[in-house]
């Protein structure tokens, strides 16, 4: 039995992995897949990949591209979620602000530098026509940290996945002022170069298993109820999320990679646009 370490956020996107693990689909192929939830998100997962503390990660596309561009010895092995991520833009419920233009000069709460919440704040600000050179951040580590910071009067705004934060909006903890979808497929499967050098066949087995599960995922009887129960969501919200979400099973398109790099470069978040071989794993 070969042990493989994998990390991902504790969100509904990753239920196919948990079902495959729980049903023994990896063990049937001689793989002990050890999953660890990372509530701090993509910035933390990039650190774990770089340090060799995980073999694989289910990670936001823009965060991984930035990290690889800056030297993280990892590769994208395929798309995981091929639809955009819908980022909600939130303030504390008690805030007097009611529209996104009011946020232009405000601080932004982010999980950490290099995280999705950090990078998408730049994309969102650029979309709004704001000066991205003047953005200011406060690091709140994770979703719980954001709740604490905003509730205690930090006056920052906070971007996080729309459906994950929906229960907090429903409870009157956050107020959502709008949404910002990613301009590209949102999640990829990443692997360290060290893992890839010696485990090409093993990776094929892992991808075959998860791709089988994602093909059939929406057809699982009552999968909407399962998701709602496991992730503390309203049924209608999960149904809305399922209708908007598609899973990918191929390597990310070169055009997409270039779009991500070009946007990060335009925002001065990476120093140059690099060759696709730096980012994309190929077993050929």
C-alpha positions as protocol buffer text, in pm:
chain_id: "A"
residue {
  index: 1
  type: UNK
  ca { x: 0 y: 0 z: 0 }
}
residue {
  index: 2
  type: UNK
  ca { x: 147 y: 333 z: -112 }
}
residue {
  index: 3
  type: UNK
  ca { x: 69 y: 638 z: 105 }
}
residue {
  index: 4
  type: UNK
  ca { x: -3 y: 966 z: -75 }
}
residue {
  index: 5
  type: UNK
  ca { x: -69 y: 1293 z: 109 }
}
residue {
  index: 6
  type: UNK
  ca { x: -329 y: 1531 z: -31 }
}
residue {
  index: 7
  type: UNK
  ca { x: -469 y: 1863 z: 95 }
}
residue {
  index: 8
  type: UNK
  ca { x: -772 y: 2074 z: 10 }
}
residue {
  index: 9
  type: UNK
  ca { x: -1020 y: 2320 z: 156 }
}
residue {
  index: 10
  type: UNK
  ca { x: -1303 y: 2182 z: 376 }
}
residue {
  index: 11
  type: UNK
  ca { x: -1568 y: 2282 z: 123 }
}
residue {
  index: 12
  type: UNK
  ca { x: -1837 y: 2114 z: -87 }
}
residue {
  index: 13
  type: UNK
  ca { x: -1616 y: 2111 z: -400 }
}
residue {
  index: 14
  type: UNK
  ca { x: -1411 y: 1831 z: -251 }
}
residue {
  index: 15
  type: UNK
  ca { x: -1685 y: 1583 z: -157 }
}
residue {
  index: 16
  type: UNK
  ca { x: -1598 y: 1354 z: -453 }
}
residue {
  index: 17
  type: UNK
  ca { x: -1256 y: 1295 z: -296 }
}
residue {
  index: 18
  type: UNK
  ca { x: -1409 y: 1210 z: 41 }
}
residue {
  index: 19
  type: UNK
  ca { x: -1661 y: 972 z: -112 }
}
residue {
  index: 20
  type: UNK
  ca { x: -1386 y: 794 z: -307 }
}
residue {
  index: 21
  type: UNK
  ca { x: -1174 y: 760 z: 8 }
}
residue {
  index: 22
  type: UNK
  ca { x: -1469 y: 645 z: 223 }
}
residue {
  index: 23
  type: UNK
  ca { x: -1577 y: 387 z: -36 }
}
residue {
  index: 24
  type: UNK
  ca { x: -1226 y: 241 z: -66 }
}
residue {
  index: 25
  type: UNK
  ca { x: -1178 y: 333 z: -432 }
}
residue {
  index: 26
  type: UNK
  ca { x: -811 y: 428 z: -380 }
}
residue {
  index: 27
  type: UNK
  ca { x: -737 y: 135 z: -150 }
}
residue {
  index: 28
  type: UNK
  ca { x: -865 y: -98 z: -422 }
}
residue {
  index: 29
  type: UNK
  ca { x: -569 y: 25 z: -627 }
}
residue {
  index: 30
  type: UNK
  ca { x: -317 y: -8 z: -346 }
}
residue {
  index: 31
  type: UNK
  ca { x: -321 y: 361 z: -252 }
}
residue {
  index: 32
  type: UNK
  ca { x: -367 y: 500 z: 98 }
}
residue {
  index: 33
  type: UNK
  ca { x: -477 y: 856 z: 21 }
}
residue {
  index: 34
  type: UNK
  ca { x: -437 y: 1068 z: 335 }
}
residue {
  index: 35
  type: UNK
  ca { x: -657 y: 1379 z: 311 }
}
residue {
  index: 36
  type: UNK
  ca { x: -595 y: 1686 z: 528 }
}
residue {
  index: 37
  type: UNK
  ca { x: -836 y: 1982 z: 538 }
}
residue {
  index: 38
  type: UNK
  ca { x: -666 y: 2321 z: 507 }
}
residue {
  index: 39
  type: UNK
  ca { x: -917 y: 2590 z: 615 }
}
residue {
  index: 40
  type: UNK
  ca { x: -652 y: 2861 z: 557 }
}
residue {
  index: 41
  type: UNK
  ca { x: -682 y: 2796 z: 183 }
}
residue {
  index: 42
  type: UNK
  ca { x: -454 y: 2824 z: -118 }
}
residue {
  index: 43
  type: UNK
  ca { x: -174 y: 3034 z: 31 }
}
residue {
  index: 44
  type: UNK
  ca { x: -118 y: 2774 z: 302 }
}
residue {
  index: 45
  type: UNK
  ca { x: -141 y: 2487 z: 53 }
}
residue {
  index: 46
  type: UNK
  ca { x: 125 y: 2651 z: -165 }
}
residue {
  index: 47
  type: UNK
  ca { x: 352 y: 2657 z: 140 }
}
residue {
  index: 48
  type: UNK
  ca { x: 287 y: 2287 z: 206 }
}
residue {
  index: 49
  type: UNK
  ca { x: 365 y: 2196 z: -156 }
}
residue {
  index: 50
  type: UNK
  ca { x: 683 y: 2402 z: -153 }
}
residue {
  index: 51
  type: UNK
  ca { x: 799 y: 2243 z: 172 }
}
residue {
  index: 52
  type: UNK
  ca { x: 722 y: 1892 z: 47 }
}
residue {
  index: 53
  type: UNK
  ca { x: 474 y: 1841 z: 332 }
}
residue {
  index: 54
  type: UNK
  ca { x: 206 y: 1721 z: 90 }
}
residue {
  index: 55
  type: UNK
  ca { x: 223 y: 1537 z: -241 }
}
residue {
  index: 56
  type: UNK
  ca { x: -97 y: 1670 z: -397 }
}
residue {
  index: 57
  type: UNK
  ca { x: -328 y: 1967 z: -349 }
}
residue {
  index: 58
  type: UNK
  ca { x: -670 y: 2071 z: -477 }
}
residue {
  index: 59
  type: UNK
  ca { x: -591 y: 2436 z: -514 }
}
residue {
  index: 60
  type: UNK
  ca { x: -703 y: 2762 z: -673 }
}
residue {
  index: 61
  type: UNK
  ca { x: -561 y: 2812 z: -1022 }
}
residue {
  index: 62
  type: UNK
  ca { x: -438 y: 3170 z: -981 }
}
residue {
  index: 63
  type: UNK
  ca { x: -272 y: 3101 z: -646 }
}
residue {
  index: 64
  type: UNK
  ca { x: -80 y: 2803 z: -775 }
}
residue {
  index: 65
  type: UNK
  ca { x: 26 y: 2979 z: -1097 }
}
residue {
  index: 66
  type: UNK
  ca { x: 165 y: 3270 z: -894 }
}
residue {
  index: 67
  type: UNK
  ca { x: 344 y: 3035 z: -656 }
}
residue {
  index: 68
  type: UNK
  ca { x: 502 y: 2826 z: -934 }
}
residue {
  index: 69
  type: UNK
  ca { x: 605 y: 3144 z: -1115 }
}
residue {
  index: 70
  type: UNK
  ca { x: 791 y: 3244 z: -799 }
}
residue {
  index: 71
  type: UNK
  ca { x: 973 y: 2913 z: -765 }
}
residue {
  index: 72
  type: UNK
  ca { x: 738 y: 2658 z: -608 }
}
residue {
  index: 73
  type: UNK
  ca { x: 864 y: 2321 z: -741 }
}
residue {
  index: 74
  type: UNK
  ca { x: 519 y: 2191 z: -837 }
}
residue {
  index: 75
  type: UNK
  ca { x: 304 y: 2137 z: -1146 }
}
residue {
  index: 76
  type: UNK
  ca { x: -60 y: 2146 z: -1251 }
}
residue {
  index: 77
  type: UNK
  ca { x: -161 y: 1790 z: -1340 }
}
residue {
  index: 78
  type: UNK
  ca { x: -518 y: 1864 z: -1450 }
}
residue {
  index: 79
  type: UNK
  ca { x: -821 y: 2086 z: -1405 }
}
residue {
  index: 80
  type: UNK
  ca { x: -1049 y: 1991 z: -1117 }
}
residue {
  index: 81
  type: UNK
  ca { x: -1332 y: 2248 z: -1128 }
}
residue {
  index: 82
  type: UNK
  ca { x: -1365 y: 2389 z: -1479 }
}
residue {
  index: 83
  type: UNK
  ca { x: -1630 y: 2650 z: -1396 }
}
residue {
  index: 84
  type: UNK
  ca { x: -1548 y: 2985 z: -1230 }
}
residue {
  index: 85
  type: UNK
  ca { x: -1548 y: 3032 z: -853 }
}
residue {
  index: 86
  type: UNK
  ca { x: -1807 y: 3282 z: -736 }
}
residue {
  index: 87
  type: UNK
  ca { x: -1643 y: 3509 z: -479 }
}
residue {
  index: 88
  type: UNK
  ca { x: -1880 y: 3694 z: -249 }
}
residue {
  index: 89
  type: UNK
  ca { x: -1775 y: 4044 z: -139 }
}
residue {
  index: 90
  type: UNK
  ca { x: -1869 y: 4084 z: 228 }
}
residue {
  index: 91
  type: UNK
  ca { x: -1873 y: 4340 z: 507 }
}
residue {
  index: 92
  type: UNK
  ca { x: -1991 y: 4308 z: 865 }
}
residue {
  index: 93
  type: UNK
  ca { x: -2369 y: 4303 z: 896 }
}
residue {
  index: 94
  type: UNK
  ca { x: -2349 y: 4617 z: 1113 }
}
residue {
  index: 95
  type: UNK
  ca { x: -2161 y: 4812 z: 844 }
}
residue {
  index: 96
  type: UNK
  ca { x: -2335 y: 5114 z: 693 }
}
residue {
  index: 97
  type: UNK
  ca { x: -2187 y: 5033 z: 351 }
}
residue {
  index: 98
  type: UNK
  ca { x: -2441 y: 4905 z: 99 }
}
residue {
  index: 99
  type: UNK
  ca { x: -2256 y: 4900 z: -234 }
}
residue {
  index: 100
  type: UNK
  ca { x: -1921 y: 4792 z: -374 }
}
residue {
  index: 101
  type: UNK
  ca { x: -1805 y: 5142 z: -484 }
}
residue {
  index: 102
  type: UNK
  ca { x: -1801 y: 5242 z: -115 }
}
residue {
  index: 103
  type: UNK
  ca { x: -1520 y: 4989 z: -52 }
}
residue {
  index: 104
  type: UNK
  ca { x: -1259 y: 5153 z: -276 }
}
residue {
  index: 105
  type: UNK
  ca { x: -1040 y: 5295 z: 5 }
}
residue {
  index: 106
  type: UNK
  ca { x: -1107 y: 5022 z: 262 }
}
residue {
  index: 107
  type: UNK
  ca { x: -874 y: 4750 z: 385 }
}
residue {
  index: 108
  type: UNK
  ca { x: -927 y: 4394 z: 263 }
}
residue {
  index: 109
  type: UNK
  ca { x: -927 y: 4096 z: 499 }
}
residue {
  index: 110
  type: UNK
  ca { x: -733 y: 3804 z: 343 }
}
residue {
  index: 111
  type: UNK
  ca { x: -631 y: 3461 z: 467 }
}
residue {
  index: 112
  type: UNK
  ca { x: -266 y: 3523 z: 370 }
}
residue {
  index: 113
  type: UNK
  ca { x: -47 y: 3670 z: 97 }
}
residue {
  index: 114
  type: UNK
  ca { x: -74 y: 3460 z: -220 }
}
residue {
  index: 115
  type: UNK
  ca { x: -413 y: 3321 z: -127 }
}
residue {
  index: 116
  type: UNK
  ca { x: -720 y: 3339 z: -349 }
}
residue {
  index: 117
  type: UNK
  ca { x: -869 y: 3605 z: -124 }
}
residue {
  index: 118
  type: UNK
  ca { x: -554 y: 3813 z: -179 }
}
residue {
  index: 119
  type: UNK
  ca { x: -519 y: 3765 z: -557 }
}
residue {
  index: 120
  type: UNK
  ca { x: -889 y: 3798 z: -635 }
}
residue {
  index: 121
  type: UNK
  ca { x: -899 y: 4124 z: -438 }
}
residue {
  index: 122
  type: UNK
  ca { x: -661 y: 4262 z: -703 }
}
residue {
  index: 123
  type: UNK
  ca { x: -868 y: 4121 z: -989 }
}
residue {
  index: 124
  type: UNK
  ca { x: -1186 y: 4265 z: -836 }
}
residue {
  index: 125
  type: UNK
  ca { x: -1028 y: 4605 z: -774 }
}
residue {
  index: 126
  type: UNK
  ca { x: -898 y: 4618 z: -1131 }
}
residue {
  index: 127
  type: UNK
  ca { x: -1245 y: 4527 z: -1261 }
}
residue {
  index: 128
  type: UNK
  ca { x: -1383 y: 4819 z: -1059 }
}
residue {
  index: 129
  type: UNK
  ca { x: -1129 y: 5060 z: -1208 }
}
residue {
  index: 130
  type: UNK
  ca { x: -960 y: 5119 z: -870 }
}
residue {
  index: 131
  type: UNK
  ca { x: -591 y: 5190 z: -818 }
}
residue {
  index: 132
  type: UNK
  ca { x: -449 y: 4847 z: -733 }
}
residue {
  index: 133
  type: UNK
  ca { x: -120 y: 5001 z: -614 }
}
residue {
  index: 134
  type: UNK
  ca { x: -292 y: 5136 z: -303 }
}
residue {
  index: 135
  type: UNK
  ca { x: -469 y: 4820 z: -180 }
}
residue {
  index: 136
  type: UNK
  ca { x: -416 y: 4747 z: 189 }
}
residue {
  index: 137
  type: UNK
  ca { x: -462 y: 4411 z: 357 }
}
residue {
  index: 138
  type: UNK
  ca { x: -509 y: 4259 z: 699 }
}
residue {
  index: 139
  type: UNK
  ca { x: -433 y: 3889 z: 742 }
}
residue {
  index: 140
  type: UNK
  ca { x: -711 y: 3695 z: 916 }
}
residue {
  index: 141
  type: UNK
  ca { x: -586 y: 3337 z: 848 }
}
residue {
  index: 142
  type: UNK
  ca { x: -919 y: 3170 z: 770 }
}
residue {
  index: 143
  type: UNK
  ca { x: -1296 y: 3212 z: 761 }
}
residue {
  index: 144
  type: UNK
  ca { x: -1326 y: 3206 z: 1141 }
}
residue {
  index: 145
  type: UNK
  ca { x: -1064 y: 3481 z: 1157 }
}
residue {
  index: 146
  type: UNK
  ca { x: -1268 y: 3690 z: 914 }
}
residue {
  index: 147
  type: UNK
  ca { x: -1580 y: 3650 z: 1127 }
}
residue {
  index: 148
  type: UNK
  ca { x: -1388 y: 3763 z: 1435 }
}
residue {
  index: 149
  type: UNK
  ca { x: -1216 y: 4057 z: 1264 }
}
residue {
  index: 150
  type: UNK
  ca { x: -1522 y: 4198 z: 1087 }
}
residue {
  index: 151
  type: UNK
  ca { x: -1751 y: 4141 z: 1386 }
}
residue {
  index: 152
  type: UNK
  ca { x: -1508 y: 4327 z: 1612 }
}
residue {
  index: 153
  type: UNK
  ca { x: -1516 y: 4637 z: 1392 }
}
residue {
  index: 154
  type: UNK
  ca { x: -1212 y: 4614 z: 1161 }
}
residue {
  index: 155
  type: UNK
  ca { x: -1417 y: 4780 z: 882 }
}
residue {
  index: 156
  type: UNK
  ca { x: -1236 y: 4565 z: 624 }
}
residue {
  index: 157
  type: UNK
  ca { x: -1419 y: 4388 z: 346 }
}
residue {
  index: 158
  type: UNK
  ca { x: -1371 y: 4019 z: 281 }
}
residue {
  index: 159
  type: UNK
  ca { x: -1389 y: 3802 z: -29 }
}
residue {
  index: 160
  type: UNK
  ca { x: -1467 y: 3430 z: 5 }
}
residue {
  index: 161
  type: UNK
  ca { x: -1655 y: 3165 z: -189 }
}
residue {
  index: 162
  type: UNK
  ca { x: -2021 y: 3270 z: -216 }
}
residue {
  index: 163
  type: UNK
  ca { x: -2186 y: 2946 z: -104 }
}
residue {
  index: 164
  type: UNK
  ca { x: -1943 y: 2875 z: 181 }
}
residue {
  index: 165
  type: UNK
  ca { x: -2025 y: 3214 z: 335 }
}
residue {
  index: 166
  type: UNK
  ca { x: -2399 y: 3200 z: 258 }
}
residue {
  index: 167
  type: UNK
  ca { x: -2488 y: 3057 z: 603 }
}
residue {
  index: 168
  type: UNK
  ca { x: -2301 y: 3350 z: 764 }
}
residue {
  index: 169
  type: UNK
  ca { x: -2500 y: 3594 z: 550 }
}
residue {
  index: 170
  type: UNK
  ca { x: -2822 y: 3414 z: 644 }
}
residue {
  index: 171
  type: UNK
  ca { x: -2734 y: 3438 z: 1015 }
}
residue {
  index: 172
  type: UNK
  ca { x: -2671 y: 3813 z: 990 }
}
residue {
  index: 173
  type: UNK
  ca { x: -2295 y: 3792 z: 1053 }
}
residue {
  index: 174
  type: UNK
  ca { x: -2188 y: 3910 z: 706 }
}
residue {
  index: 175
  type: UNK
  ca { x: -2362 y: 4135 z: 456 }
}
residue {
  index: 176
  type: UNK
  ca { x: -2288 y: 4052 z: 92 }
}
residue {
  index: 177
  type: UNK
  ca { x: -2254 y: 4356 z: -135 }
}
residue {
  index: 178
  type: UNK
  ca { x: -2190 y: 4165 z: -457 }
}
residue {
  index: 179
  type: UNK
  ca { x: -2004 y: 3883 z: -629 }
}
residue {
  index: 180
  type: UNK
  ca { x: -1687 y: 3849 z: -835 }
}
residue {
  index: 181
  type: UNK
  ca { x: -1646 y: 3533 z: -1048 }
}
residue {
  index: 182
  type: UNK
  ca { x: -1299 y: 3415 z: -1140 }
}
residue {
  index: 183
  type: UNK
  ca { x: -1225 y: 3477 z: -1510 }
}
residue {
  index: 184
  type: UNK
  ca { x: -1096 y: 3116 z: -1545 }
}
residue {
  index: 185
  type: UNK
  ca { x: -1153 y: 2756 z: -1425 }
}
residue {
  index: 186
  type: UNK
  ca { x: -1111 y: 2783 z: -1052 }
}
residue {
  index: 187
  type: UNK
  ca { x: -954 y: 2465 z: -907 }
}
residue {
  index: 188
  type: UNK
  ca { x: -670 y: 2248 z: -1033 }
}
residue {
  index: 189
  type: UNK
  ca { x: -497 y: 1936 z: -904 }
}
residue {
  index: 190
  type: UNK
  ca { x: -134 y: 2012 z: -821 }
}
residue {
  index: 191
  type: UNK
  ca { x: 156 y: 1781 z: -743 }
}
residue {
  index: 192
  type: UNK
  ca { x: 512 y: 1842 z: -628 }
}
residue {
  index: 193
  type: UNK
  ca { x: 787 y: 1779 z: -881 }
}
residue {
  index: 194
  type: UNK
  ca { x: 941 y: 1531 z: -637 }
}
residue {
  index: 195
  type: UNK
  ca { x: 622 y: 1324 z: -635 }
}
residue {
  index: 196
  type: UNK
  ca { x: 588 y: 1342 z: -1013 }
}
residue {
  index: 197
  type: UNK
  ca { x: 945 y: 1227 z: -1078 }
}
residue {
  index: 198
  type: UNK
  ca { x: 881 y: 880 z: -934 }
}
residue {
  index: 199
  type: UNK
  ca { x: 503 y: 833 z: -922 }
}
residue {
  index: 200
  type: UNK
  ca { x: 370 y: 885 z: -1273 }
}
residue {
  index: 201
  type: UNK
  ca { x: 179 y: 556 z: -1280 }
}
residue {
  index: 202
  type: UNK
  ca { x: 45 y: 611 z: -930 }
}
residue {
  index: 203
  type: UNK
  ca { x: -85 y: 953 z: -1033 }
}
residue {
  index: 204
  type: UNK
  ca { x: -266 y: 798 z: -1331 }
}
residue {
  index: 205
  type: UNK
  ca { x: -453 y: 569 z: -1093 }
}
residue {
  index: 206
  type: UNK
  ca { x: -548 y: 858 z: -864 }
}
residue {
  index: 207
  type: UNK
  ca { x: -676 y: 1066 z: -1156 }
}
residue {
  index: 208
  type: UNK
  ca { x: -870 y: 772 z: -1300 }
}
residue {
  index: 209
  type: UNK
  ca { x: -1048 y: 724 z: -967 }
}
residue {
  index: 210
  type: UNK
  ca { x: -1136 y: 1089 z: -903 }
}
residue {
  index: 211
  type: UNK
  ca { x: -1239 y: 1149 z: -1264 }
}
residue {
  index: 212
  type: UNK
  ca { x: -1476 y: 851 z: -1244 }
}
residue {
  index: 213
  type: UNK
  ca { x: -1632 y: 1001 z: -932 }
}
residue {
  index: 214
  type: UNK
  ca { x: -1670 y: 1351 z: -1075 }
}
residue {
  index: 215
  type: UNK
  ca { x: -1830 y: 1220 z: -1397 }
}
residue {
  index: 216
  type: UNK
  ca { x: -2103 y: 1054 z: -1191 }
}
residue {
  index: 217
  type: UNK
  ca { x: -2118 y: 1299 z: -901 }
}
residue {
  index: 218
  type: UNK
  ca { x: -2427 y: 1500 z: -999 }
}
residue {
  index: 219
  type: UNK
  ca { x: -2616 y: 1178 z: -1073 }
}
residue {
  index: 220
  type: UNK
  ca { x: -2575 y: 1034 z: -723 }
}
residue {
  index: 221
  type: UNK
  ca { x: -2924 y: 1000 z: -570 }
}
residue {
  index: 222
  type: UNK
  ca { x: -2998 y: 1285 z: -327 }
}
residue {
  index: 223
  type: UNK
  ca { x: -2645 y: 1426 z: -364 }
}
residue {
  index: 224
  type: UNK
  ca { x: -2792 y: 1773 z: -302 }
}
residue {
  index: 225
  type: UNK
  ca { x: -2922 y: 1662 z: 38 }
}
residue {
  index: 226
  type: UNK
  ca { x: -2593 y: 1492 z: 122 }
}
residue {
  index: 227
  type: UNK
  ca { x: -2401 y: 1809 z: 43 }
}
residue {
  index: 228
  type: UNK
  ca { x: -2644 y: 2029 z: 235 }
}
residue {
  index: 229
  type: UNK
  ca { x: -2619 y: 1808 z: 544 }
}
residue {
  index: 230
  type: UNK
  ca { x: -2242 y: 1762 z: 537 }
}
residue {
  index: 231
  type: UNK
  ca { x: -2157 y: 2127 z: 477 }
}
residue {
  index: 232
  type: UNK
  ca { x: -2433 y: 2303 z: 673 }
}
residue {
  index: 233
  type: UNK
  ca { x: -2598 y: 2454 z: 366 }
}
residue {
  index: 234
  type: UNK
  ca { x: -2958 y: 2522 z: 267 }
}
residue {
  index: 235
  type: UNK
  ca { x: -3082 y: 2273 z: 7 }
}
residue {
  index: 236
  type: UNK
  ca { x: -3176 y: 2543 z: -243 }
}
residue {
  index: 237
  type: UNK
  ca { x: -2826 y: 2698 z: -215 }
}
residue {
  index: 238
  type: UNK
  ca { x: -2660 y: 2364 z: -287 }
}
residue {
  index: 239
  type: UNK
  ca { x: -2891 y: 2308 z: -583 }
}
residue {
  index: 240
  type: UNK
  ca { x: -2794 y: 2653 z: -715 }
}
residue {
  index: 241
  type: UNK
  ca { x: -2425 y: 2573 z: -665 }
}
residue {
  index: 242
  type: UNK
  ca { x: -2456 y: 2236 z: -841 }
}
residue {
  index: 243
  type: UNK
  ca { x: -2624 y: 2403 z: -1139 }
}
residue {
  index: 244
  type: UNK
  ca { x: -2328 y: 2643 z: -1173 }
}
residue {
  index: 245
  type: UNK
  ca { x: -2044 y: 2392 z: -1118 }
}
residue {
  index: 246
  type: UNK
  ca { x: -1871 y: 2161 z: -1364 }
}
residue {
  index: 247
  type: UNK
  ca { x: -1579 y: 1928 z: -1303 }
}
residue {
  index: 248
  type: UNK
  ca { x: -1284 y: 1910 z: -1540 }
}
residue {
  index: 249
  type: UNK
  ca { x: -1093 y: 1594 z: -1627 }
}
residue {
  index: 250
  type: UNK
  ca { x: -822 y: 1718 z: -1863 }
}
residue {
  index: 251
  type: UNK
  ca { x: -506 y: 1924 z: -1835 }
}
residue {
  index: 252
  type: UNK
  ca { x: -577 y: 2295 z: -1813 }
}
residue {
  index: 253
  type: UNK
  ca { x: -579 y: 2468 z: -2152 }
}
residue {
  index: 254
  type: UNK
  ca { x: -271 y: 2659 z: -2259 }
}
residue {
  index: 255
  type: UNK
  ca { x: -492 y: 2958 z: -2338 }
}
residue {
  index: 256
  type: UNK
  ca { x: -626 y: 2955 z: -1981 }
}
residue {
  index: 257
  type: UNK
  ca { x: -277 y: 2934 z: -1830 }
}
residue {
  index: 258
  type: UNK
  ca { x: -167 y: 3229 z: -2042 }
}
residue {
  index: 259
  type: UNK
  ca { x: -475 y: 3431 z: -1941 }
}
residue {
  index: 260
  type: UNK
  ca { x: -395 y: 3375 z: -1573 }
}
residue {
  index: 261
  type: UNK
  ca { x: -29 y: 3464 z: -1620 }
}
residue {
  index: 262
  type: UNK
  ca { x: -111 y: 3775 z: -1824 }
}
residue {
  index: 263
  type: UNK
  ca { x: -355 y: 3901 z: -1562 }
}
residue {
  index: 264
  type: UNK
  ca { x: -113 y: 3840 z: -1274 }
}
residue {
  index: 265
  type: UNK
  ca { x: 165 y: 4012 z: -1468 }
}
residue {
  index: 266
  type: UNK
  ca { x: -57 y: 4312 z: -1550 }
}
residue {
  index: 267
  type: UNK
  ca { x: -131 y: 4340 z: -1178 }
}
residue {
  index: 268
  type: UNK
  ca { x: 244 y: 4321 z: -1099 }
}
residue {
  index: 269
  type: UNK
  ca { x: 186 y: 4007 z: -893 }
}
residue {
  index: 270
  type: UNK
  ca { x: 443 y: 3806 z: -1092 }
}
residue {
  index: 271
  type: UNK
  ca { x: 764 y: 3932 z: -1249 }
}
residue {
  index: 272
  type: UNK
  ca { x: 730 y: 3772 z: -1593 }
}
residue {
  index: 273
  type: UNK
  ca { x: 518 y: 3545 z: -1810 }
}
residue {
  index: 274
  type: UNK
  ca { x: 690 y: 3206 z: -1825 }
}
residue {
  index: 275
  type: UNK
  ca { x: 685 y: 2907 z: -2059 }
}
residue {
  index: 276
  type: UNK
  ca { x: 398 y: 2664 z: -2004 }
}
residue {
  index: 277
  type: UNK
  ca { x: 647 y: 2383 z: -1930 }
}
residue {
  index: 278
  type: UNK
  ca { x: 717 y: 2553 z: -1598 }
}
residue {
  index: 279
  type: UNK
  ca { x: 356 y: 2495 z: -1494 }
}
residue {
  index: 280
  type: UNK
  ca { x: 205 y: 2195 z: -1671 }
}
residue {
  index: 281
  type: UNK
  ca { x: 280 y: 1829 z: -1607 }
}
residue {
  index: 282
  type: UNK
  ca { x: 291 y: 1600 z: -1906 }
}
residue {
  index: 283
  type: UNK
  ca { x: 349 y: 1225 z: -1883 }
}
residue {
  index: 284
  type: UNK
  ca { x: 446 y: 1208 z: -2250 }
}
